[in-house]
Amino acid sequence: MDPQSRRVTWDLIAKEKRNRCIVLTTHFMDEADILGDRIAIMSDGVVRCCGSSLFLKQLYGVGYTFTVSLQIGMRPDEIQNIVAKHVTTASVIAIAAGEITFRLPFDETPHFAKMFEELDAKKSQIGVSAYGVSVTTLEEVFLRIGEKAQPSSSDSVARTSKANDKNIDLTSPIDQDATLEMTGLKTSQTQMDDNAEKKEQEEQEEKKEEKEEEEEENEEEEHQTEANQSTASSYILSNDYVFSQPTFKWNENPTWKEEIDVITQHFLAILYKRLWWSIRDQRAILCTILVPCLLTMFVFWIMQATV
C-alpha cells in the first residue's frame, strides 16, 4: 500500500476498534506499534511473547539509541570520551556520514542529564551540531526475538553427541528387554518411514503424470491454433479480393489522375480491412452499424410523429 492509503487504513482501524476485538497480522512493526494494544510476536509457529509495546521494549530492548551529528572536519574522539565518562557501559554502533551513534543501556538513565549538560557546554568546542535520543524500536525487538528463537549449531551438535553417548549394556536382562523394546520401536518406525516414502513417491509420480497430460493438452491446443491460422491465411491468400501491394513509384510531377488512383486504392483497402474485422467480430457490427441505424430510425420516427 502507498503511504496515504496505509494512513487512511490505520485511521479506520483505530476508529473501529473501540468496543471491539480486532486481530491484525502484519510484518510492518510501525503498524503494530501504532495500532496494537497487545502485540504477540511469533517465531517458527510459536508465540514467543505477548504484551504492550512499552512492555516489550523494556523487556527485550537493548537500550536507547544516542545519535550525535558532527560539524564538517571534526573528529568524534572527544565525544566518545564524554559519553564514556558519564555512561561507562555505552557502546559505539556506527560512525558514518558525520554522525556517531551510541547504544545507551536503560540502567544508565540517571546519568544522561549530566552528559547532556556537558555536551551543551562544550558544543562549539567539540563541533556538535545536534544530538538526539530514541528508544528501542519494535523492529529491533522483533529481530532480537527471532535471533533468540533460532537454535545455534553448537546446541544441536551437543544434543546429538549426548544422544550418541547413551549406550546400552547387553549383559543384564533388564537392558536386553530394553533393547528388544527399542528394536521393536525402531522396526515399526522404519516401516512407517518406508510407507511414508512410498506415498511420497506415488504422489510424485501422479504429479509427473498430470504435468505430462497438461503438456500434451497444451501441445494439441498449439497445433490446433497453428492449423486454424494456416487455414485462415490460406483462405485469405486465395481470395480474389485481396489487394496486392502497389508497385508503382511516384514521378517527380505526378498527375491528378495518379493521385486519385492511389487515394482510391487506399480507401478500398481500408474498407476491405474493416469488412473483415466486422465479419470476425459480430459485436462490432452490432455496436457500430446496427445500433446507430436503429437509433437514427427511431429518432426520425419520433420527429415525424410529433409533427
C-alpha positions as CSV (number, residue, x, y, z in Angstrom):
1,M,0.0,0.0,0.0
2,D,1.1,3.5,-0.6
3,P,1.7,5.8,2.4
4,Q,-1.6,7.7,2.0
5,S,-3.7,4.6,1.7
6,R,-1.9,3.0,4.7
7,R,-2.6,6.0,6.8
8,V,-6.3,6.0,5.9
9,T,-6.5,2.3,6.8
10,W,-4.8,3.0,10.2
11,D,-7.3,5.7,11.0
12,L,-10.1,3.4,10.1
13,I,-8.9,0.6,12.3
14,A,-8.2,2.9,15.2
15,K,-11.7,4.3,14.9
16,E,-13.5,1.0,14.6
17,K,-11.5,-0.9,17.3
18,R,-13.5,0.8,20.1
19,N,-15.6,-1.8,22.0
20,R,-14.3,-4.4,19.5
21,C,-11.6,-7.0,19.4
22,I,-9.6,-6.8,16.1
23,V,-6.9,-9.3,15.3
24,L,-4.3,-7.8,12.9
25,T,-1.4,-9.7,11.4
26,T,1.5,-7.7,9.9
27,H,5.2,-7.7,9.3
28,F,5.4,-3.9,9.5
29,M,6.4,-3.2,13.1
30,D,5.5,0.5,13.0
31,E,1.9,-0.5,12.1
32,A,1.9,-2.9,15.1
33,D,3.3,-0.3,17.4
34,I,0.7,2.3,16.4
35,L,-2.4,0.1,16.3
36,G,-1.7,-2.7,18.7
37,D,-2.8,-2.5,22.3
38,R,-1.4,-6.1,22.8
39,I,1.3,-7.3,20.5
40,A,2.2,-11.0,20.1
41,I,5.3,-12.0,18.2
42,M,5.6,-15.4,16.7
43,S,8.7,-17.3,15.5
44,D,8.7,-20.7,13.9
45,G,5.0,-21.1,14.5
46,V,5.3,-20.4,18.3
47,V,4.2,-17.3,20.2
48,R,7.4,-16.0,21.9
49,C,6.0,-13.0,23.7
50,C,2.8,-11.0,24.2
51,G,2.3,-7.6,25.8
52,S,2.1,-3.9,25.2
53,S,4.6,-2.1,23.0
54,L,6.3,-0.4,26.0
55,F,6.5,-3.7,27.9
56,L,8.1,-5.5,25.0
57,K,10.6,-2.7,24.5
58,Q,11.6,-2.7,28.2
59,L,11.8,-6.5,28.3
60,Y,13.7,-7.2,25.0
61,G,15.1,-3.7,24.3
62,V,18.8,-3.2,24.3
63,G,18.7,0.4,25.4
64,Y,18.5,3.9,23.9
65,T,20.0,5.0,20.6
66,F,22.0,8.2,21.0
67,T,22.9,9.9,17.8
68,V,25.3,12.9,17.6
69,S,25.7,15.0,14.4
70,L,29.2,16.5,13.9
71,Q,30.3,19.5,12.0
72,I,32.5,19.1,8.9
73,G,36.0,18.2,9.7
74,M,35.5,17.3,13.4
75,R,36.7,14.1,15.0
76,P,34.5,12.1,17.3
77,D,37.2,11.3,19.9
78,E,36.2,13.9,22.4
79,I,32.6,13.0,22.1
80,Q,33.4,9.4,22.8
81,N,35.4,10.4,25.9
82,I,32.5,12.5,27.2
83,V,29.9,9.7,26.7
84,A,32.3,7.0,28.2
85,K,32.9,9.3,31.2
86,H,29.2,9.5,32.2
87,V,27.9,6.2,30.8
88,T,30.6,3.6,31.2
89,T,28.6,0.8,29.6
90,A,27.9,2.8,26.4
91,S,29.0,1.2,23.1
92,V,29.5,2.7,19.6
93,I,27.2,1.3,17.0
94,A,28.3,3.2,13.9
95,I,30.4,6.2,12.7
96,A,29.5,7.3,9.3
97,A,28.5,10.4,7.3
98,G,29.4,12.9,10.0
99,E,27.3,11.1,12.6
100,I,28.3,8.8,15.5
101,T,25.7,6.5,17.1
102,F,25.9,5.1,20.6
103,R,23.9,2.4,22.4
104,L,23.0,3.5,26.0
105,P,21.5,0.9,28.4
106,F,18.3,1.6,30.3
107,D,20.1,1.3,33.6
108,E,22.2,4.3,32.9
109,T,19.3,6.7,32.5
110,P,20.1,8.8,35.7
111,H,23.5,9.8,34.2
112,F,22.1,11.2,31.0
113,A,21.4,14.6,32.4
114,K,25.0,15.4,33.3
115,M,26.2,14.0,29.9
116,F,23.8,16.3,28.1
117,E,24.8,19.3,30.2
118,E,28.5,18.8,29.4
119,L,27.7,18.3,25.7
120,D,25.8,21.6,25.6
121,A,28.6,23.4,27.4
122,K,31.3,22.1,25.0
123,K,29.1,22.1,21.9
124,S,31.0,24.7,20.0
125,Q,34.4,23.3,21.1
126,I,33.9,19.7,20.0
127,G,31.9,20.5,16.9
128,V,28.5,19.1,17.8
129,S,25.7,20.4,15.6
130,A,22.9,18.4,17.0
131,Y,22.1,15.2,19.0
132,G,19.1,13.1,19.8
133,V,18.0,10.1,21.8
134,S,15.4,7.5,20.7
135,V,14.1,4.4,22.4
136,T,14.5,0.9,21.0
137,T,12.1,0.3,18.1
138,L,9.7,-2.6,17.9
139,E,11.6,-3.7,14.7
140,E,14.7,-4.3,16.8
141,V,12.7,-6.2,19.4
142,F,11.2,-8.4,16.6
143,L,14.7,-9.2,15.2
144,R,16.1,-9.9,18.6
145,I,13.3,-12.4,19.5
146,G,13.9,-14.1,16.1
147,E,17.6,-14.5,16.8
148,K,16.9,-15.9,20.2
149,A,14.4,-18.4,18.8
150,Q,16.9,-19.9,16.3
151,P,18.9,-22.7,17.8
152,S,22.6,-22.5,17.4
153,S,24.6,-25.1,15.7
154,S,26.6,-25.9,18.8
155,D,23.4,-26.8,20.7
156,S,22.3,-29.2,18.0
157,V,25.8,-30.8,17.9
158,A,25.8,-31.2,21.7
159,R,22.3,-32.8,21.6
160,T,23.4,-35.3,19.0
161,S,26.6,-36.1,20.9
162,K,24.6,-36.7,24.1
163,A,22.2,-39.0,22.3
164,N,25.0,-41.0,20.8
165,D,26.8,-41.3,24.1
166,K,23.9,-43.2,25.6
167,N,25.0,-46.8,25.0
168,I,23.0,-49.9,26.4
169,D,24.8,-52.8,28.1
170,L,23.5,-56.1,26.7
171,T,24.7,-58.2,29.6
172,S,21.9,-57.6,32.0
173,P,18.4,-59.0,31.3
174,I,16.8,-55.6,32.0
175,D,18.9,-54.0,29.4
176,Q,18.1,-56.8,27.0
177,D,14.4,-56.2,27.4
178,A,15.0,-52.5,26.9
179,T,17.0,-53.2,23.7
180,L,14.2,-55.5,22.4
181,E,11.6,-52.8,23.0
182,M,13.9,-50.3,21.3
183,T,14.4,-52.6,18.3
184,G,10.7,-53.1,18.0
185,L,10.1,-49.4,18.1
186,K,12.8,-48.9,15.5
187,T,11.3,-51.6,13.2
188,S,7.9,-50.0,13.5
189,Q,9.4,-46.6,12.9
190,T,11.3,-47.9,9.8
191,Q,8.1,-49.4,8.5
192,M,6.3,-46.1,8.9
193,D,9.2,-44.3,7.2
194,D,9.0,-46.8,4.3
195,N,5.3,-46.2,4.0
196,A,5.7,-42.5,4.0
197,E,8.4,-42.7,1.3
198,K,6.2,-44.9,-0.8
199,K,3.4,-42.4,-0.5
200,E,5.7,-39.6,-1.4
201,Q,6.9,-41.5,-4.5
202,E,3.3,-42.3,-5.6
203,E,2.4,-38.6,-5.2
204,Q,5.4,-37.5,-7.2
205,E,4.6,-40.0,-9.9
206,E,1.0,-38.7,-10.0
207,K,2.2,-35.2,-10.3
208,K,4.5,-36.1,-13.1
209,E,1.7,-37.8,-15.0
210,E,-0.6,-34.8,-14.5
211,K,2.2,-32.5,-15.8
212,E,2.7,-34.7,-18.8
213,E,-1.0,-34.7,-19.6
214,E,-1.1,-30.9,-19.3
215,E,1.9,-30.6,-21.6
216,E,0.2,-32.9,-24.2
217,E,-3.0,-30.9,-24.0
218,N,-1.1,-27.6,-24.4
219,E,0.7,-29.1,-27.4
220,E,-2.5,-30.2,-29.0
221,E,-4.0,-26.7,-28.5
222,E,-1.0,-25.1,-30.1
223,H,-1.2,-27.5,-33.1
224,Q,-4.9,-26.6,-33.4
225,T,-4.3,-22.9,-33.3
226,E,-1.5,-23.2,-35.8
227,A,-3.7,-25.2,-38.1
228,N,-6.5,-22.7,-37.8
229,Q,-4.1,-19.8,-38.5
230,S,-2.7,-21.6,-41.6
231,T,-6.2,-22.3,-43.0
232,A,-7.3,-18.7,-42.4
233,S,-4.2,-17.4,-44.0
234,S,-4.6,-19.7,-47.0
235,Y,-8.2,-18.7,-47.4
236,I,-7.3,-15.0,-47.3
237,L,-4.5,-15.5,-49.8
238,S,-6.7,-17.5,-52.1
239,N,-9.4,-14.8,-52.1
240,D,-9.6,-12.7,-55.3
241,Y,-10.5,-9.5,-53.4
242,V,-7.2,-9.3,-51.6
243,F,-5.4,-6.1,-52.5
244,S,-1.9,-6.6,-53.9
245,Q,1.0,-4.4,-52.7
246,P,1.4,-1.4,-55.0
247,T,4.5,-1.5,-57.2
248,F,4.3,1.9,-58.7
249,K,6.6,4.8,-57.9
250,W,5.8,8.5,-57.8
251,N,7.0,10.7,-60.6
252,E,8.6,14.0,-59.9
253,N,5.4,15.7,-61.0
254,P,2.5,13.3,-60.6
255,T,-0.7,14.0,-62.3
256,W,-4.0,14.3,-60.6
257,K,-5.2,11.0,-62.0
258,E,-2.3,9.1,-60.4
259,E,-3.1,10.8,-57.1
260,I,-6.7,9.9,-57.3
261,D,-5.8,6.3,-58.1
262,V,-3.6,6.0,-55.1
263,I,-6.2,7.5,-52.8
264,T,-9.0,5.2,-54.1
265,Q,-6.8,2.1,-53.7
266,H,-6.0,3.1,-50.1
267,F,-9.7,3.8,-49.4
268,L,-10.8,0.5,-50.8
269,A,-8.1,-1.4,-48.9
270,I,-9.3,0.3,-45.6
271,L,-12.9,-0.6,-46.3
272,Y,-11.9,-4.2,-47.1
273,K,-10.0,-4.5,-43.8
274,R,-12.9,-3.1,-41.9
275,L,-15.2,-5.5,-43.6
276,W,-13.1,-8.5,-42.5
277,W,-12.9,-7.1,-39.0
278,S,-16.6,-6.7,-38.8
279,I,-17.2,-10.3,-40.1
280,R,-14.9,-11.7,-37.4
281,D,-16.3,-9.6,-34.6
282,Q,-20.1,-9.6,-34.7
283,R,-20.3,-7.3,-31.7
284,A,-18.6,-4.6,-33.7
285,I,-21.2,-4.9,-36.4
286,L,-24.0,-4.6,-33.8
287,C,-22.5,-1.6,-31.9
288,T,-21.1,0.3,-34.9
289,I,-23.7,-0.3,-37.6
290,L,-27.0,-1.8,-36.4
291,V,-27.5,0.1,-33.2
292,P,-26.7,3.6,-34.7
293,C,-29.0,2.8,-37.6
294,L,-31.9,1.8,-35.3
295,L,-31.4,4.8,-33.1
296,T,-31.5,7.2,-36.1
297,M,-34.6,5.5,-37.5
298,F,-36.2,5.8,-34.0
299,V,-35.4,9.5,-33.8
300,F,-36.8,10.1,-37.3
301,W,-40.0,8.2,-36.4
302,I,-40.4,10.4,-33.3
303,M,-39.8,13.6,-35.2
304,Q,-42.5,12.6,-37.8
305,A,-44.9,11.5,-35.1
306,T,-44.6,14.9,-33.3
307,V,-45.0,16.8,-36.5
